Amino acid sequence: MTSTLNNIMDKAEQTMLDNLYKNTGKSLDQWITIVKNKSFEKHGQIMKFLKEEQGLTHGFANLIALKSLATDAGSVEDKNELVDNQYKGKEHFRPIYDHLINEISKFGNDIEIAPKNANVSLRRKKQFVLLHPITKTRFEIGINLKSQEPAGKLLASGNAMCTHKINLTEISDIDREVLDWLKKAYENAG
């Protein structure tokens, strides 16, 4: 299953790279050179520059920022290393992550799992879930469900990356309601 997911991730990234050149007239290497010449140190600084001064979309700006800083899954040899690092000092949340990945993977074989430094993004045609051990006491599932009113465990997010969130503290918090919200987000992202 890991090699299938890696193939999906590779194809999605290649499509993004092709569209980057097609839409901007510059390759990823050219954009990285532009960013490195600015000496930015933080992801947010790069994002702001690319979106506000270069007019790039959020997706392209994020791709360039991640690649410039080498903090995306494609920039590390072992993609599991990014996930492992997220749970250092928060090891008690790793079973939650593993259980969620297992359950979400049952929704379909078209899910891209994209680890970053701080979280793991799950995508179909667009991101539908973000898995994030926020603190030592709170694991957050970011969910994209536009036009959905918060209800039950589904809270308004206040995060630009996700419309909603579900907070978890232990594996038993993952119940039918949580899985139903995740499934709905998956279906809406296809």
Solvent accessible surface area in square Angstrom, and as a share of the most:
residue,aa,sasa,rsa
1,M,136,0.61
2,T,85,0.49
3,S,76,0.49
4,T,68,0.40
5,L,28,0.14
6,N,48,0.25
7,N,83,0.42
8,I,39,0.20
9,M,17,0.08
10,D,82,0.42
11,K,146,0.62
12,A,38,0.30
13,E,55,0.25
14,Q,95,0.42
15,T,78,0.45
16,M,54,0.24
17,L,42,0.21
18,D,73,0.38
19,N,50,0.26
20,L,0,0.00
21,Y,126,0.48
22,K,149,0.63
23,N,101,0.52
24,T,39,0.23
25,G,49,0.47
26,K,70,0.30
27,S,39,0.25
28,L,30,0.15
29,D,103,0.53
30,Q,92,0.41
31,W,8,0.03
32,I,31,0.16
33,T,77,0.45
34,I,45,0.23
35,V,3,0.01
36,K,120,0.51
37,N,118,0.60
38,K,104,0.44
39,S,90,0.58
40,F,56,0.23
41,E,144,0.65
42,K,134,0.57
43,H,62,0.28
44,G,46,0.44
45,Q,83,0.37
46,I,1,0.00
47,M,19,0.08
48,K,124,0.52
49,F,11,0.05
50,L,0,0.00
51,K,79,0.33
52,E,123,0.55
53,E,125,0.56
54,Q,75,0.33
55,G,64,0.62
56,L,15,0.07
57,T,85,0.50
58,H,73,0.32
59,G,31,0.30
60,F,19,0.08
61,A,0,0.00
62,N,29,0.15
63,L,19,0.09
64,I,0,0.00
65,A,0,0.00
66,L,18,0.09
67,K,31,0.13
68,S,9,0.06
69,L,56,0.28
70,A,57,0.44
71,T,29,0.17
72,D,9,0.05
73,A,6,0.04
74,G,41,0.40
75,S,46,0.29
76,V,33,0.19
77,E,182,0.81
78,D,72,0.37
79,K,45,0.19
80,N,84,0.43
81,E,86,0.38
82,L,7,0.04
83,V,5,0.03
84,D,65,0.34
85,N,68,0.35
86,Q,13,0.06
87,Y,6,0.02
88,K,138,0.59
89,G,40,0.39
90,K,42,0.18
91,E,107,0.48
92,H,106,0.47
93,F,1,0.01
94,R,63,0.23
95,P,68,0.43
96,I,2,0.01
97,Y,15,0.06
98,D,66,0.34
99,H,61,0.27
100,L,0,0.00
101,I,25,0.13
102,N,80,0.41
103,E,31,0.14
104,I,1,0.00
105,S,24,0.16
106,K,135,0.57
107,F,35,0.15
108,G,25,0.24
109,N,130,0.67
110,D,55,0.28
111,I,3,0.02
112,E,20,0.09
113,I,15,0.08
114,A,10,0.08
115,P,7,0.05
116,K,38,0.16
117,N,81,0.41
118,A,53,0.41
119,N,26,0.13
120,V,0,0.00
121,S,5,0.03
122,L,1,0.01
123,R,78,0.28
124,R,63,0.23
125,K,161,0.68
126,K,104,0.44
127,Q,21,0.09
128,F,1,0.00
129,V,0,0.00
130,L,11,0.05
131,L,0,0.00
132,H,46,0.21
133,P,2,0.01
134,I,50,0.25
135,T,58,0.34
136,K,131,0.55
137,T,105,0.61
138,R,73,0.26
139,F,0,0.00
140,E,19,0.09
141,I,0,0.00
142,G,4,0.04
143,I,0,0.00
144,N,35,0.18
145,L,1,0.01
146,K,160,0.68
147,S,123,0.79
148,Q,43,0.19
149,E,134,0.60
150,P,65,0.41
151,A,47,0.37
152,G,69,0.67
153,K,68,0.29
154,L,1,0.00
155,L,74,0.37
156,A,66,0.51
157,S,20,0.13
158,G,91,0.87
159,N,62,0.32
160,A,110,0.85
161,M,72,0.32
162,C,4,0.02
163,T,46,0.27
164,H,8,0.04
165,K,43,0.18
166,I,1,0.00
167,N,52,0.27
168,L,1,0.00
169,T,81,0.47
170,E,99,0.44
171,I,82,0.42
172,S,79,0.51
173,D,39,0.20
174,I,18,0.09
175,D,57,0.29
176,R,159,0.58
177,E,59,0.26
178,V,0,0.00
179,L,17,0.09
180,D,71,0.37
181,W,36,0.12
182,L,0,0.00
183,K,72,0.31
184,K,82,0.35
185,A,0,0.00
186,Y,15,0.06
187,E,99,0.44
188,N,80,0.41
189,A,3,0.02
190,G,47,0.46
